[in-house]
């Protein structure tokens, strides 16, 4: 295996870890969906207008995971540079804390999604977005729930 200079390792890790976020934000901005959402026939749209989302909305949907990923980056770089050396207690504490925050974020996302009528997760509320089925648009069916009929 080739040995890299610490600066090169840092650049490689930054590119590697930012690739997913660039993909996610870019695909949501351009198409309103990632390849997985295309396969599942769902799309992200603005919650109020049901129009395509903006770059800002796409970024806000992924903002918390991006921040957590950036927070872990120094520890990942340190691990790669010091490969073979035992990580310090401070290293494990930081990783544990950031992991706990990520787990808490996931739990909040699930609870939020299960506790509202339109099944919007917290990141959808933050970004002002909603997930819709694209096959409903193709059939001409309404995406938003129909209001209850009023008695005559």
Backbone as CSV, one residue per row, in Angstrom:
resi,resn,N_x,N_y,N_z,CA_x,CA_y,CA_z,C_x,C_y,C_z
1,UNK,0.843,-1.188,0.000,0.000,0.000,0.000,0.877,1.236,0.000
2,UNK,0.494,2.229,-0.774,1.277,3.455,-0.869,1.124,4.289,0.390
3,UNK,2.186,4.991,0.736,2.119,5.902,1.878,1.967,7.320,1.345
4,UNK,1.089,8.054,1.970,0.818,9.421,1.547,1.283,10.394,2.619
5,UNK,1.585,11.589,2.188,1.902,12.662,3.120,0.621,13.032,3.872
6,UNK,0.747,13.529,5.104,-0.457,13.889,5.876,-1.382,14.860,5.147
7,UNK,-0.814,15.817,4.422,-1.654,16.787,3.698,-2.442,16.099,2.583
8,UNK,-1.805,15.166,1.895,-2.493,14.443,0.825,-3.607,13.575,1.397
9,UNK,-3.346,12.935,2.539,-4.383,12.133,3.205,-5.571,13.004,3.581
10,UNK,-5.284,14.189,4.094,-6.367,15.097,4.491,-7.216,15.478,3.282
11,UNK,-6.578,15.802,2.178,-7.311,16.178,0.965,-8.145,15.005,0.458
12,UNK,-7.567,13.814,0.445,-8.289,12.620,-0.013,-9.525,12.384,0.858
13,UNK,-9.378,12.485,2.172,-10.515,12.267,3.077,-11.588,13.338,2.909
14,UNK,-11.170,14.576,2.715,-12.151,15.658,2.522,-12.959,15.407,1.254
15,UNK,-12.283,15.032,0.181,-12.985,14.742,-1.079,-13.892,13.524,-0.915
16,UNK,-13.359,12.490,-0.302,-14.123,11.250,-0.114,-15.375,11.497,0.715
17,UNK,-15.244,12.221,1.815,-16.393,12.404,2.701,-17.368,13.454,2.200
18,UNK,-16.922,14.374,1.366,-17.849,15.381,0.852,-18.540,14.925,-0.429
19,UNK,-18.091,13.834,-1.026,-18.680,13.362,-2.282,-20.163,13.032,-2.128
20,UNK,-20.526,12.339,-1.055,-21.939,11.990,-0.877,-22.803,13.230,-0.713
21,UNK,-22.329,14.177,0.080,-23.142,15.374,0.325,-23.278,16.198,-0.943
22,UNK,-22.209,16.266,-1.730,-22.283,16.970,-3.005,-23.287,16.277,-3.927
23,UNK,-23.240,14.949,-3.948,-24.186,14.172,-4.753,-25.620,14.436,-4.296
24,UNK,-25.868,14.314,-3.000,-27.219,14.464,-2.472,-27.770,15.864,-2.729
25,UNK,-27.023,16.875,-2.356,-27.484,18.253,-2.541,-27.603,18.572,-4.028
26,UNK,-26.633,18.145,-4.820,-26.675,18.417,-6.260,-27.853,17.750,-6.956
27,UNK,-28.074,16.478,-6.671,-29.186,15.759,-7.299,-30.543,16.314,-6.855
28,UNK,-30.669,16.639,-5.576,-31.939,17.205,-5.110,-32.177,18.583,-5.726
29,UNK,-31.115,19.365,-5.886,-31.269,20.685,-6.504,-31.654,20.553,-7.969
30,UNK,-30.976,19.692,-8.693,-31.178,19.571,-10.145,-32.450,18.801,-10.508
31,UNK,-32.671,17.675,-9.836,-33.778,16.790,-10.226,-34.861,16.628,-9.162
32,UNK,-34.597,17.087,-7.943,-35.558,16.896,-6.860,-35.506,15.490,-6.285
33,UNK,-34.541,14.700,-6.731,-34.449,13.318,-6.278,-33.057,12.769,-6.566
34,UNK,-32.681,11.786,-5.775,-31.459,11.032,-6.023,-31.839,9.814,-6.859
35,UNK,-30.860,9.025,-7.254,-31.151,7.824,-8.038,-32.070,6.889,-7.249
36,UNK,-31.834,6.747,-5.954,-32.692,5.897,-5.125,-34.130,6.385,-5.087
37,UNK,-34.316,7.690,-5.004,-35.675,8.248,-5.020,-36.321,8.051,-6.388
38,UNK,-35.516,8.120,-7.454,-36.062,7.861,-8.795,-36.595,6.435,-8.886
39,UNK,-35.827,5.490,-8.372,-36.248,4.086,-8.389,-37.523,3.906,-7.566
40,UNK,-37.609,4.587,-6.425,-38.776,4.464,-5.537,-39.944,5.347,-5.975
41,UNK,-39.742,6.120,-7.039,-40.772,7.013,-7.581,-41.270,8.026,-6.561
42,UNK,-40.305,8.673,-5.881,-40.622,9.783,-4.994,-39.719,10.956,-5.348
43,UNK,-40.166,12.140,-4.954,-39.456,13.361,-5.313,-39.622,14.371,-4.187
44,UNK,-38.643,15.252,-4.040,-38.688,16.317,-3.044,-39.167,17.584,-3.736
45,UNK,-40.191,18.234,-3.164,-40.701,19.497,-3.704,-40.907,20.480,-2.559
46,UNK,-41.098,21.741,-2.914,-41.402,22.766,-1.925,-42.747,22.429,-1.278
47,UNK,-42.822,22.511,0.036,-44.029,22.100,0.757,-45.231,22.988,0.458
48,UNK,-45.021,24.270,0.193,-46.144,25.180,-0.035,-46.599,25.189,-1.489
49,UNK,-45.635,25.223,-2.412,-45.983,25.405,-3.824,-45.925,24.114,-4.636
50,UNK,-45.293,23.085,-4.100,-45.052,21.825,-4.795,-44.237,22.020,-6.074
51,UNK,-43.438,23.105,-6.092,-42.511,23.358,-7.190,-41.155,22.763,-6.826
52,UNK,-40.239,22.656,-7.808,-38.902,22.125,-7.505,-38.218,22.932,-6.393
53,UNK,-37.356,22.244,-5.643,-36.676,22.910,-4.534,-35.447,23.659,-5.024
54,UNK,-34.992,24.600,-4.202,-33.813,25.407,-4.506,-32.566,24.741,-3.924
55,UNK,-31.403,25.271,-4.294,-30.149,24.783,-3.710,-30.179,24.968,-2.194
56,UNK,-30.686,26.091,-1.740,-30.760,26.363,-0.301,-31.587,25.290,0.409
57,UNK,-32.732,24.943,-0.148,-33.573,23.910,0.458,-32.882,22.549,0.437
58,UNK,-32.227,22.229,-0.665,-31.513,20.948,-0.756,-30.398,20.896,0.285
59,UNK,-29.685,22.006,0.453,-28.612,22.051,1.443,-29.174,21.937,2.859
60,UNK,-30.254,22.658,3.146,-30.841,22.623,4.487,-31.330,21.226,4.855
61,UNK,-31.812,20.458,3.890,-32.252,19.086,4.168,-31.109,18.237,4.712
62,UNK,-29.901,18.473,4.229,-28.737,17.687,4.645,-27.824,18.422,5.612
63,UNK,-28.212,19.600,6.080,-27.309,20.442,6.868,-26.802,19.777,8.146
64,UNK,-27.660,19.149,8.918,-27.212,18.542,10.178,-26.246,17.387,9.926
65,UNK,-26.552,16.445,9.043,-25.561,15.403,8.757,-24.252,15.960,8.187
66,UNK,-24.329,17.010,7.380,-23.104,17.622,6.845,-22.263,18.188,7.981
67,UNK,-22.896,18.897,8.907,-22.169,19.465,10.051,-21.548,18.356,10.900
68,UNK,-22.298,17.293,11.153,-21.749,16.170,11.924,-20.571,15.526,11.194
69,UNK,-20.684,15.408,9.874,-19.599,14.840,9.082,-18.359,15.724,9.136
70,UNK,-18.553,17.027,9.042,-17.432,17.963,9.128,-16.800,17.904,10.512
71,UNK,-17.638,17.755,11.544,-17.117,17.675,12.915,-16.260,16.420,13.105
72,UNK,-16.601,15.332,12.435,-15.825,14.090,12.538,-14.555,14.098,11.698
73,UNK,-14.500,14.971,10.709,-13.388,14.967,9.767,-12.007,15.073,10.425
74,UNK,-11.781,15.977,11.386,-10.444,16.030,12.009,-10.047,14.708,12.666
75,UNK,-11.017,14.018,13.268,-10.719,12.750,13.926,-10.443,11.660,12.898
76,UNK,-11.153,11.698,11.772,-10.902,10.736,10.703,-9.515,10.950,10.095
77,UNK,-9.149,12.205,9.904,-7.821,12.521,9.359,-6.743,12.049,10.330
78,UNK,-6.948,12.343,11.614,-5.973,11.923,12.620,-5.827,10.396,12.637
79,UNK,-6.920,9.691,12.524,-6.884,8.225,12.512,-6.083,7.717,11.313
80,UNK,-6.325,8.293,10.140,-5.610,7.862,8.933,-4.117,8.174,9.024
81,UNK,-3.774,9.358,9.526,-2.365,9.757,9.629,-1.622,8.886,10.636
82,UNK,-2.272,8.592,11.758,-1.635,7.815,12.828,-1.982,6.338,12.747
83,UNK,-2.227,5.839,11.557,-2.621,4.444,11.384,-1.614,3.526,12.084
84,UNK,-2.146,2.632,12.882,-1.286,1.718,13.619,-1.044,2.163,15.049
85,UNK,-1.274,3.444,15.338,-1.125,3.933,16.704,-2.479,3.911,17.390
86,UNK,-2.501,3.638,18.655,-3.762,3.595,19.400,-4.331,5.007,19.531
87,UNK,-5.613,5.190,19.172,-6.240,6.511,19.329,-6.308,6.901,20.807
88,UNK,-6.248,8.199,21.056,-6.283,8.696,22.432,-7.703,8.615,22.996
89,UNK,-7.803,8.754,24.305,-9.119,8.767,24.959,-9.938,9.958,24.477
90,UNK,-9.268,11.092,24.255,-9.948,12.284,23.748,-10.539,11.991,22.362
91,UNK,-9.796,11.268,21.563,-10.240,10.883,20.221,-11.543,10.080,20.313
92,UNK,-11.558,9.049,21.146,-12.753,8.211,21.290,-13.907,8.980,21.911
93,UNK,-13.621,9.890,22.825,-14.675,10.699,23.444,-15.354,11.589,22.407
94,UNK,-14.549,12.203,21.550,-15.110,13.069,20.508,-15.966,12.263,19.539
95,UNK,-15.458,11.120,19.106,-16.215,10.273,18.184,-17.505,9.793,18.843
96,UNK,-17.429,9.406,20.114,-18.621,8.957,20.840,-19.660,10.052,20.974
97,UNK,-19.207,11.272,21.285,-20.129,12.392,21.435,-20.821,12.715,20.110
98,UNK,-20.032,12.807,19.040,-20.606,13.126,17.729,-21.534,11.998,17.275
99,UNK,-21.166,10.763,17.564,-22.035,9.630,17.246,-23.343,9.689,18.017
100,UNK,-23.280,10.083,19.292,-24.490,10.205,20.104,-25.399,11.314,19.570
101,UNK,-24.802,12.422,19.157,-25.590,13.515,18.570,-26.262,13.030,17.284
102,UNK,-25.531,12.273,16.463,-26.108,11.718,15.238,-27.255,10.767,15.531
103,UNK,-27.095,9.934,16.543,-28.158,9.014,16.931,-29.389,9.747,17.446
104,UNK,-29.166,10.794,18.240,-30.274,11.617,18.741,-30.995,12.301,17.576
105,UNK,-30.213,12.819,16.624,-30.815,13.454,15.439,-31.703,12.452,14.696
106,UNK,-31.226,11.240,14.503,-32.004,10.210,13.821,-33.308,9.933,14.567
107,UNK,-33.237,9.811,15.876,-34.421,9.545,16.687,-35.435,10.679,16.556
108,UNK,-34.969,11.909,16.625,-35.855,13.070,16.480,-36.500,13.074,15.093
109,UNK,-35.728,12.720,14.071,-36.258,12.657,12.706,-37.415,11.650,12.614
110,UNK,-37.214,10.470,13.185,-38.236,9.419,13.119,-39.484,9.839,13.890
111,UNK,-39.305,10.352,15.097,-40.455,10.781,15.911,-41.225,11.884,15.198
112,UNK,-40.517,12.852,14.620,-41.175,13.940,13.893,-41.965,13.391,12.715
113,UNK,-41.358,12.491,11.969,-42.012,11.927,10.788,-43.278,11.155,11.167
114,UNK,-43.219,10.431,12.268,-44.374,9.615,12.666,-45.461,10.409,13.376
115,UNK,-45.191,11.675,13.677,-46.156,12.431,14.471,-46.826,13.576,13.711
116,UNK,-46.768,13.570,12.378,-47.504,14.598,11.638,-48.187,13.959,10.439
117,UNK,-49.263,14.573,10.016,-50.142,13.990,8.999,-49.455,13.759,7.659
118,UNK,-48.573,14.659,7.256,-47.945,14.545,5.940,-46.621,13.774,5.989
119,UNK,-46.286,13.194,7.153,-45.084,12.366,7.338,-43.789,13.098,6.985
120,UNK,-43.751,14.401,7.310,-42.543,15.184,7.077,-41.570,14.975,8.234
121,UNK,-40.315,14.702,7.915,-39.273,14.589,8.930,-38.792,15.998,9.300
122,UNK,-38.015,16.087,10.375,-37.551,17.397,10.838,-36.787,18.139,9.750
123,UNK,-35.955,17.430,8.971,-35.207,18.122,7.920,-36.143,18.691,6.852
124,UNK,-37.315,18.097,6.652,-38.298,18.665,5.726,-38.881,19.960,6.279
125,UNK,-39.146,20.009,7.577,-39.642,21.249,8.187,-38.585,22.343,8.108
126,UNK,-37.341,21.994,8.375,-36.249,22.971,8.326,-36.118,23.554,6.919
127,UNK,-36.194,22.695,5.903,-35.997,23.133,4.521,-37.279,23.593,3.836
128,UNK,-38.435,23.350,4.441,-39.703,23.711,3.802,-40.011,22.815,2.619
129,UNK,-39.729,21.513,2.771,-39.925,20.561,1.677,-40.862,19.437,2.085
130,UNK,-41.254,18.664,1.097,-42.070,17.478,1.340,-41.726,16.437,0.272
131,UNK,-41.869,15.175,0.624,-41.639,14.081,-0.314,-42.985,13.708,-0.929
132,UNK,-43.023,13.628,-2.247,-44.257,13.232,-2.940,-43.981,12.010,-3.811
133,UNK,-45.027,11.309,-4.159,-44.906,10.186,-5.090,-44.989,10.747,-6.508
134,UNK,-44.052,10.385,-7.341,-44.077,10.906,-8.715,-45.115,10.193,-9.565
135,UNK,-45.470,8.964,-9.227,-46.484,8.256,-10.017,-47.857,8.890,-9.839
136,UNK,-48.090,9.632,-8.743,-49.361,10.340,-8.574,-49.441,11.512,-9.542
137,UNK,-48.309,12.186,-9.767,-48.298,13.298,-10.710,-48.589,12.810,-12.122
138,UNK,-48.037,11.656,-12.479,-48.225,11.108,-13.824,-49.687,10.761,-14.090
139,UNK,-50.442,10.340,-13.050,-51.837,9.955,-13.236,-52.787,11.128,-13.081
140,UNK,-52.245,12.301,-12.718,-53.085,13.477,-12.551,-53.749,13.562,-11.194
141,UNK,-53.396,12.662,-10.284,-53.985,12.692,-8.946,-53.355,13.815,-8.134
142,UNK,-54.087,14.327,-7.186,-53.585,15.376,-6.313,-52.552,14.796,-5.356
143,UNK,-51.527,15.584,-5.063,-50.477,15.158,-4.144,-50.871,15.468,-2.711
144,UNK,-51.475,16.621,-2.502,-51.883,17.036,-1.158,-53.165,16.305,-0.768
145,UNK,-53.338,16.025,0.536,-54.572,15.356,0.947,-55.795,16.229,0.636
146,UNK,-56.848,15.595,0.179,-58.088,16.310,-0.135,-58.777,16.751,1.152
147,UNK,-59.338,17.967,1.176,-60.095,18.384,2.361,-61.387,17.575,2.472
148,UNK,-61.827,17.399,3.710,-63.061,16.636,3.953,-64.247,17.345,3.298
149,UNK,-65.181,16.572,2.734,-66.370,17.132,2.091,-67.270,17.760,3.148
150,UNK,-67.807,18.927,2.829,-68.714,19.632,3.726,-70.146,19.189,3.441
151,UNK,-70.936,18.917,4.484,-72.328,18.545,4.231,-73.114,19.717,3.634
152,UNK,-74.054,19.405,2.759,-74.828,20.446,2.074,-75.941,20.981,2.926
